[in-house]
Structure formats: C-alpha cells, structure tokens
Amino acid sequence: MLLLLAALLLPVLHAAAQSEAPEMADVLRQNGKIYVVVAVITVVLAGLLAFLISLDRKVSRLEQELKDQ
C-alpha cells in the first residue's frame, strides 16, 4: 500500500519541484491562442454544468413520481 502511494506521489512531487515556467502557456499567450483555449474550456464546463442541471431535474421529477404513487 505504501509503495502504491509513493508511486502515485513521486511524479507529482517531481513536477512541483521543477522551477521552470511552462513554455507552452507562454507561447500560447504570445500568439493570442490562450483565449481560444480558455473559450474551449469554458464551453466544455458550461456544457457539463447544463447536463448536470438537466439530469438533476429529471431525477427530481422521477423521485416525485415515485413518491406520489
């Protein structure tokens, strides 16, 4: 169990220990494409949120129908 925990934590610690800034983000920011990335992430998260709200309404409706029977 401890070996599994160490195997999962070592890559995270190694990545956190690197002092260099991410070059890809700098390049995207210079080219103005960072806004495209942010827009895509926003659209995906908004879609997920809309799906979860829709799913919650459907489940609530089904729960209410079961309660009324």
N, C-alpha and C positions, 0 to 999 in steps of 0.2 A: 504494500500500500504506500509506504514511504517512497519507494522507488518510482512508482507511478506519479506521485505528487511532485517529486523532483524533476521527472521527465517533462511534466507539464509546465513547471515554473521556470526552468532554466532558459528556454527560449525567450520568455517574457522579460526576464532579468537581463539577458544579453541585449535585447532590443532597447531596453530602457537605459542601459549603460552607454550606448553609443551617443557621442556628443555632437555628431554632425547633424545639420538640419536636413530634412527631406528635400532632395533636389527636385523631385517630380513636382511637388507643390510650388516651388519657386518658378519652374519652367511654365507650369500652367498659369500661374499668376501673371508672369511676364507676357504671355501670349494672349491673355484675356480669356482663356478657356476655363478658368476656375469657376466662372459664373455658369458655364454650361454644366459642369459637374454639380455645383450647388443646386441648380434648377432640376436636374435629373433626380438627385437625392430627395429634393422637396416633393417632386411629383410622386415618386415611389412611396414616400412616407405618407403623403396625403391619401394616396390610393389605399394603402394598408389601413389607415385610420377610418376611411369611408367604409371599407369592407368590414372592419370590426364593429362599427356602429350598426351597419345593416344586419350583421349576424346577431348582435345583441338584441335588436328589435325583433328579429324572427324567433329567437329563443324565448324572449319575454312573452311574445304572443302565444307560442306553444305552451309555455308554462301556465298562462292564464286559461287557455282552453282546457288543459288537464285539470286545473283547479275547479273550473266551472262544471265539470262533468260529474 
